[in-house]
Amino acid sequence: MAGLPLHNPWALAAGILGNIASIMVFLVPISTFYRIYKKKSTEEFQSVPYVVALFSAMLWLYYAFIKTNEILLIMVNSFGVIMESMYIIIFLFYAHEKARIYAVKIITFLIVGVFSLIVLATLFLVRGHEKRVEVIGWICVAFAVSVFAAPLSIMKQVIETKSVEFLQFHLSFFLTLSAITWFLYGFLIRDKYVMLPNVLGFIFGSAQMILHVIYKKKPTDCCMNKSLETINKPEKNDDQKINSCEWAKNNDMTSPV
């Protein structure tokens, strides 16, 4: 089949595994957006990671079409564009006004403005197929790093609050697995643009998993902390009382982790 590295079975295997891992990455936020749907609020979740991920998927899709014979990249990034677009639509629907306006500004700037500029500039100002692939490749590397670095703000929040409520372990795991497989794919087909950003992907993904292990709290621990906090607080009436253990249980069930 055209576009598949049939001459290199190891590269084909790595590419297929990379597709599977990346699809799992794109599917992980479903739990987050189910939570948003149930609560009718985006809470403290941010739109930036999803907009940046959409922009990156669009760039890699453009790179794959320009390079040609990259069916594996086309497949996974087409799926990514669809999923990230759905997430953003849901976010905009349930976000409060300030968050919605901010998200629209980012979408307008990155998706409409910057992406259109990149396409027009590389098509009309860059001469030669190889040179065009090189320019687009380096742009993809830069923004792939942005995708991997996007959760840094959440990592900072985890360290400051000592809570992993907004850090998804499964997402970190599949990001790390995806980085490993795509690094191998890029190495085997000698595509440095696919290979290089996944080194950082592995580092950031591993760091997020380590933070999750360090700051993950069991519901029983939360109950104990809540009980200690209420010892010196005045008694509330029946309508205001909250069962700490029940709160912890429900919070764990609705957590995106």
C-alpha positions as a Markdown table, in Angstrom:
| # | Residue | x | y | z |
|---|---|---|---|---|
| 1 | Met | 0.0 | 0.0 | 0.0 |
| 2 | Ala | 1.3 | 3.4 | -1.0 |
| 3 | Gly | 2.5 | 5.5 | 1.9 |
| 4 | Leu | 3.3 | 2.6 | 4.2 |
| 5 | Pro | 7.0 | 1.6 | 4.9 |
| 6 | Leu | 6.5 | -2.0 | 3.8 |
| 7 | His | 10.2 | -2.3 | 3.0 |
| 8 | Asn | 10.9 | -1.7 | 6.7 |
| 9 | Pro | 8.7 | -3.9 | 8.9 |
| 10 | Trp | 10.1 | -2.5 | 12.1 |
| 11 | Ala | 9.2 | 1.1 | 11.1 |
| 12 | Leu | 5.8 | -0.1 | 10.1 |
| 13 | Ala | 5.3 | -1.8 | 13.5 |
| 14 | Ala | 6.5 | 1.4 | 15.3 |
| 15 | Gly | 4.2 | 3.5 | 13.2 |
| 16 | Ile | 1.1 | 1.4 | 13.9 |
| 17 | Leu | 1.9 | 1.3 | 17.6 |
| 18 | Gly | 2.4 | 5.1 | 17.5 |
| 19 | Asn | -1.1 | 5.4 | 15.9 |
| 20 | Ile | -2.6 | 3.3 | 18.6 |
| 21 | Ala | -0.8 | 5.2 | 21.4 |
| 22 | Ser | -1.7 | 8.6 | 19.9 |
| 23 | Ile | -5.3 | 7.6 | 19.5 |
| 24 | Met | -5.4 | 6.7 | 23.1 |
| 25 | Val | -4.0 | 10.1 | 23.9 |
| 26 | Phe | -6.7 | 11.8 | 21.9 |
| 27 | Leu | -9.4 | 9.7 | 23.7 |
| 28 | Val | -8.2 | 10.2 | 27.3 |
| 29 | Pro | -9.8 | 13.7 | 27.7 |
| 30 | Ile | -13.3 | 12.1 | 27.1 |
| 31 | Ser | -13.5 | 11.6 | 30.9 |
| 32 | Thr | -12.7 | 15.3 | 31.4 |
| 33 | Phe | -15.4 | 16.5 | 29.1 |
| 34 | Tyr | -17.9 | 14.0 | 30.5 |
| 35 | Arg | -17.2 | 15.7 | 33.8 |
| 36 | Ile | -17.6 | 19.1 | 32.2 |
| 37 | Tyr | -20.9 | 17.9 | 30.7 |
| 38 | Lys | -22.2 | 16.6 | 34.0 |
| 39 | Lys | -21.3 | 19.7 | 36.0 |
| 40 | Lys | -22.2 | 22.1 | 33.2 |
| 41 | Ser | -18.9 | 23.9 | 33.9 |
| 42 | Thr | -15.3 | 23.8 | 32.7 |
| 43 | Glu | -14.2 | 24.6 | 36.3 |
| 44 | Glu | -10.4 | 25.1 | 36.4 |
| 45 | Phe | -9.7 | 23.3 | 33.1 |
| 46 | Gln | -8.1 | 25.4 | 30.4 |
| 47 | Ser | -8.7 | 25.5 | 26.7 |
| 48 | Val | -5.0 | 26.1 | 25.8 |
| 49 | Pro | -3.8 | 22.5 | 25.7 |
| 50 | Tyr | -6.6 | 21.5 | 23.3 |
| 51 | Val | -6.2 | 24.4 | 21.0 |
| 52 | Val | -2.4 | 23.9 | 20.8 |
| 53 | Ala | -3.0 | 20.1 | 20.2 |
| 54 | Leu | -5.4 | 20.9 | 17.4 |
| 55 | Phe | -3.0 | 23.3 | 15.9 |
| 56 | Ser | -0.2 | 20.8 | 16.1 |
| 57 | Ala | -2.3 | 18.0 | 14.5 |
| 58 | Met | -3.2 | 20.4 | 11.7 |
| 59 | Leu | 0.5 | 21.2 | 11.1 |
| 60 | Trp | 1.6 | 17.5 | 11.1 |
| 61 | Leu | -1.3 | 16.7 | 8.7 |
| 62 | Tyr | 0.0 | 19.5 | 6.4 |
| 63 | Tyr | 3.6 | 18.2 | 6.7 |
| 64 | Ala | 2.4 | 14.6 | 5.9 |
| 65 | Phe | 0.6 | 15.8 | 2.7 |
| 66 | Ile | 3.6 | 17.9 | 1.6 |
| 67 | Lys | 6.1 | 15.2 | 2.2 |
| 68 | Thr | 3.8 | 12.6 | 0.6 |
| 69 | Asn | 3.7 | 8.8 | 1.2 |
| 70 | Glu | 3.0 | 9.3 | 5.0 |
| 71 | Ile | -0.3 | 7.5 | 5.4 |
| 72 | Leu | 0.4 | 6.7 | 9.1 |
| 73 | Leu | 0.9 | 10.4 | 9.9 |
| 74 | Ile | -2.2 | 11.4 | 7.9 |
| 75 | Met | -4.4 | 8.8 | 9.6 |
| 76 | Val | -3.5 | 9.7 | 13.2 |
| 77 | Asn | -3.5 | 13.4 | 12.8 |
| 78 | Ser | -6.8 | 13.4 | 10.9 |
| 79 | Phe | -8.3 | 11.6 | 13.9 |
| 80 | Gly | -6.6 | 14.2 | 16.2 |
| 81 | Val | -8.1 | 17.1 | 14.3 |
| 82 | Ile | -11.6 | 15.6 | 14.7 |
| 83 | Met | -11.3 | 14.8 | 18.4 |
| 84 | Glu | -9.6 | 18.1 | 19.4 |
| 85 | Ser | -12.2 | 20.1 | 17.5 |
| 86 | Met | -15.0 | 18.2 | 19.4 |
| 87 | Tyr | -13.3 | 19.0 | 22.7 |
| 88 | Ile | -13.0 | 22.7 | 21.9 |
| 89 | Ile | -16.7 | 22.9 | 20.8 |
| 90 | Ile | -17.8 | 21.3 | 24.1 |
| 91 | Phe | -15.4 | 23.6 | 26.1 |
| 92 | Leu | -16.8 | 26.7 | 24.4 |
| 93 | Phe | -20.4 | 25.6 | 25.1 |
| 94 | Tyr | -19.9 | 25.2 | 28.9 |
| 95 | Ala | -17.1 | 27.8 | 29.6 |
| 96 | His | -18.0 | 31.0 | 31.4 |
| 97 | Glu | -17.8 | 34.2 | 29.4 |
| 98 | Lys | -14.2 | 35.1 | 30.3 |
| 99 | Ala | -12.8 | 31.7 | 29.5 |
| 100 | Arg | -14.9 | 31.5 | 26.3 |
| 101 | Ile | -13.6 | 34.8 | 25.0 |
| 102 | Tyr | -10.0 | 33.9 | 25.8 |
| 103 | Ala | -10.4 | 30.5 | 24.0 |
| 104 | Val | -11.9 | 32.2 | 20.9 |
| 105 | Lys | -9.0 | 34.6 | 20.8 |
| 106 | Ile | -6.5 | 31.8 | 20.9 |
| 107 | Ile | -8.4 | 29.9 | 18.2 |
| 108 | Thr | -8.5 | 32.9 | 16.0 |
| 109 | Phe | -4.9 | 33.6 | 16.5 |
| 110 | Leu | -3.5 | 30.1 | 16.1 |
| 111 | Ile | -5.9 | 28.2 | 13.9 |
| 112 | Val | -7.1 | 31.0 | 11.6 |
| 113 | Gly | -4.2 | 33.4 | 11.6 |
| 114 | Val | -0.9 | 31.5 | 12.2 |
| 115 | Phe | -1.8 | 28.3 | 10.4 |
| 116 | Ser | -3.1 | 30.2 | 7.3 |
| 117 | Leu | 0.0 | 32.3 | 7.3 |
| 118 | Ile | 2.3 | 29.2 | 7.5 |
| 119 | Val | 0.4 | 27.5 | 4.6 |
| 120 | Leu | 0.5 | 30.5 | 2.4 |
| 121 | Ala | 4.1 | 31.3 | 3.2 |
| 122 | Thr | 5.4 | 27.8 | 2.6 |
| 123 | Leu | 3.4 | 27.3 | -0.6 |
| 124 | Phe | 4.3 | 30.6 | -2.3 |
| 125 | Leu | 7.6 | 31.8 | -0.7 |
| 126 | Val | 9.5 | 28.6 | -0.2 |
| 127 | Arg | 10.8 | 27.1 | -3.5 |
| 128 | Gly | 11.5 | 23.4 | -4.1 |
| 129 | His | 9.8 | 20.4 | -2.5 |
| 130 | Glu | 12.7 | 19.4 | -0.3 |
| 131 | Lys | 13.2 | 22.9 | 1.1 |
| 132 | Arg | 9.4 | 23.2 | 1.7 |
| 133 | Val | 9.4 | 19.9 | 3.6 |
| 134 | Glu | 12.4 | 21.1 | 5.7 |
| 135 | Val | 10.8 | 24.4 | 6.6 |
| 136 | Ile | 7.4 | 22.8 | 7.5 |
| 137 | Gly | 9.3 | 20.0 | 9.4 |
| 138 | Trp | 11.1 | 22.5 | 11.7 |
| 139 | Ile | 7.8 | 24.4 | 12.3 |
| 140 | Cys | 6.2 | 21.1 | 13.3 |
| 141 | Val | 9.0 | 20.4 | 15.7 |
| 142 | Ala | 8.6 | 23.7 | 17.4 |
| 143 | Phe | 4.9 | 23.4 | 17.9 |
| 144 | Ala | 5.1 | 19.7 | 18.9 |
| 145 | Val | 7.3 | 20.9 | 21.7 |
| 146 | Ser | 4.6 | 23.3 | 22.6 |
| 147 | Val | 2.1 | 20.5 | 22.8 |
| 148 | Phe | 4.3 | 18.5 | 25.2 |
| 149 | Ala | 5.1 | 21.6 | 27.2 |
| 150 | Ala | 1.4 | 22.7 | 27.4 |
| 151 | Pro | 0.8 | 20.7 | 30.7 |
| 152 | Leu | 3.6 | 22.6 | 32.5 |
| 153 | Ser | 1.1 | 25.0 | 33.9 |
| 154 | Ile | -0.9 | 22.0 | 35.3 |
| 155 | Met | 2.3 | 20.5 | 36.7 |
| 156 | Lys | 3.0 | 23.8 | 38.5 |
| 157 | Gln | -0.5 | 23.7 | 39.9 |
| 158 | Val | 0.0 | 20.1 | 41.1 |
| 159 | Ile | 3.2 | 21.1 | 42.9 |
| 160 | Glu | 1.6 | 24.2 | 44.5 |
| 161 | Thr | -1.6 | 22.5 | 45.6 |
| 162 | Lys | -0.2 | 19.1 | 46.2 |
| 163 | Ser | -3.2 | 17.7 | 44.4 |
| 164 | Val | -3.4 | 15.7 | 41.2 |
| 165 | Glu | -7.1 | 16.4 | 40.6 |
| 166 | Phe | -6.4 | 18.2 | 37.3 |
| 167 | Leu | -3.5 | 15.9 | 36.2 |
| 168 | Gln | -4.6 | 12.9 | 34.2 |
| 169 | Phe | -2.3 | 9.9 | 34.8 |
| 170 | His | -3.6 | 8.0 | 31.8 |
| 171 | Leu | -2.9 | 11.0 | 29.5 |
| 172 | Ser | 0.7 | 11.2 | 30.9 |
| 173 | Phe | 1.2 | 7.5 | 30.4 |
| 174 | Phe | -0.1 | 7.4 | 26.8 |
| 175 | Leu | 1.9 | 10.6 | 26.0 |
| 176 | Thr | 5.0 | 8.8 | 27.1 |
| 177 | Leu | 4.2 | 5.7 | 25.2 |
| 178 | Ser | 3.3 | 7.7 | 22.1 |
| 179 | Ala | 6.6 | 9.6 | 22.4 |
| 180 | Ile | 8.6 | 6.4 | 22.5 |
| 181 | Thr | 6.9 | 4.7 | 19.5 |
| 182 | Trp | 7.0 | 7.9 | 17.3 |
| 183 | Phe | 10.7 | 8.4 | 18.2 |
| 184 | Leu | 11.4 | 4.8 | 17.0 |
| 185 | Tyr | 9.4 | 5.4 | 13.9 |
| 186 | Gly | 11.2 | 8.6 | 13.1 |
| 187 | Phe | 14.6 | 7.0 | 13.8 |
| 188 | Leu | 13.8 | 4.0 | 11.6 |
| 189 | Ile | 12.6 | 6.0 | 8.6 |
| 190 | Arg | 15.3 | 8.6 | 9.2 |
| 191 | Asp | 12.9 | 11.5 | 9.7 |
| 192 | Lys | 14.4 | 13.8 | 12.3 |
| 193 | Tyr | 11.4 | 16.0 | 12.4 |
| 194 | Val | 9.3 | 13.2 | 13.8 |
| 195 | Met | 12.1 | 11.9 | 16.0 |
| 196 | Leu | 13.3 | 15.0 | 17.8 |
| 197 | Pro | 10.2 | 16.4 | 19.6 |
| 198 | Asn | 9.4 | 13.0 | 21.0 |
| 199 | Val | 12.6 | 13.2 | 23.1 |
| 200 | Leu | 11.0 | 16.0 | 25.1 |
| 201 | Gly | 7.6 | 14.2 | 24.9 |
| 202 | Phe | 9.2 | 11.3 | 26.8 |
| 203 | Ile | 10.8 | 13.6 | 29.4 |
| 204 | Phe | 7.6 | 15.6 | 30.1 |
| 205 | Gly | 5.4 | 12.6 | 30.1 |
| 206 | Ser | 7.6 | 10.8 | 32.6 |
| 207 | Ala | 7.8 | 13.9 | 34.8 |
| 208 | Gln | 3.9 | 14.1 | 35.0 |
| 209 | Met | 3.7 | 10.4 | 36.0 |
| 210 | Ile | 6.3 | 11.0 | 38.7 |
| 211 | Leu | 4.2 | 13.9 | 40.0 |
| 212 | His | 1.1 | 11.8 | 40.0 |
| 213 | Val | 2.8 | 9.1 | 42.1 |
| 214 | Ile | 4.2 | 11.7 | 44.6 |
| 215 | Tyr | 1.0 | 13.7 | 45.1 |
| 216 | Lys | -1.7 | 11.1 | 44.6 |
| 217 | Lys | -3.9 | 11.0 | 47.7 |
| 218 | Lys | -6.1 | 8.1 | 48.8 |
| 219 | Pro | -9.7 | 8.9 | 49.7 |
| 220 | Thr | -9.1 | 7.8 | 53.3 |
| 221 | Asp | -6.2 | 10.3 | 53.6 |
| 222 | Cys | -8.5 | 13.0 | 52.3 |
| 223 | Cys | -11.2 | 12.0 | 54.9 |
| 224 | Met | -8.7 | 12.2 | 57.7 |
| 225 | Asn | -7.5 | 15.6 | 56.6 |
| 226 | Lys | -11.1 | 16.9 | 56.3 |
| 227 | Ser | -11.9 | 15.6 | 59.7 |
| 228 | Leu | -8.9 | 17.3 | 61.2 |
| 229 | Glu | -9.8 | 20.5 | 59.5 |
| 230 | Thr | -13.4 | 20.5 | 60.9 |
| 231 | Ile | -12.3 | 20.0 | 64.6 |
| 232 | Asn | -11.8 | 23.7 | 65.3 |
| 233 | Lys | -14.6 | 24.9 | 63.0 |
| 234 | Pro | -18.0 | 25.9 | 64.4 |
| 235 | Glu | -20.9 | 23.5 | 63.9 |
| 236 | Lys | -23.0 | 24.0 | 60.8 |
| 237 | Asn | -26.7 | 23.4 | 60.5 |
| 238 | Asp | -28.0 | 20.2 | 58.9 |
| 239 | Asp | -28.3 | 21.8 | 55.4 |
| 240 | Gln | -24.7 | 22.9 | 55.4 |
| 241 | Lys | -23.1 | 19.7 | 56.8 |
| 242 | Ile | -20.9 | 17.8 | 54.4 |
| 243 | Asn | -19.8 | 14.2 | 54.9 |
| 244 | Ser | -16.1 | 14.3 | 54.2 |
| 245 | Cys | -15.7 | 10.7 | 53.2 |
| 246 | Glu | -18.6 | 10.9 | 50.8 |
| 247 | Trp | -17.2 | 14.0 | 49.3 |
| 248 | Ala | -13.8 | 12.3 | 48.7 |
| 249 | Lys | -15.6 | 9.3 | 47.2 |
| 250 | Asn | -17.6 | 11.4 | 44.8 |
| 251 | Asn | -14.6 | 13.6 | 43.9 |
| 252 | Asp | -12.6 | 10.5 | 43.0 |
| 253 | Met | -15.4 | 9.2 | 40.8 |
| 254 | Thr | -15.7 | 12.4 | 38.8 |
| 255 | Ser | -12.0 | 13.1 | 38.7 |
| 256 | Pro | -10.3 | 13.2 | 35.2 |
| 257 | Val | -7.5 | 11.1 | 36.6 |
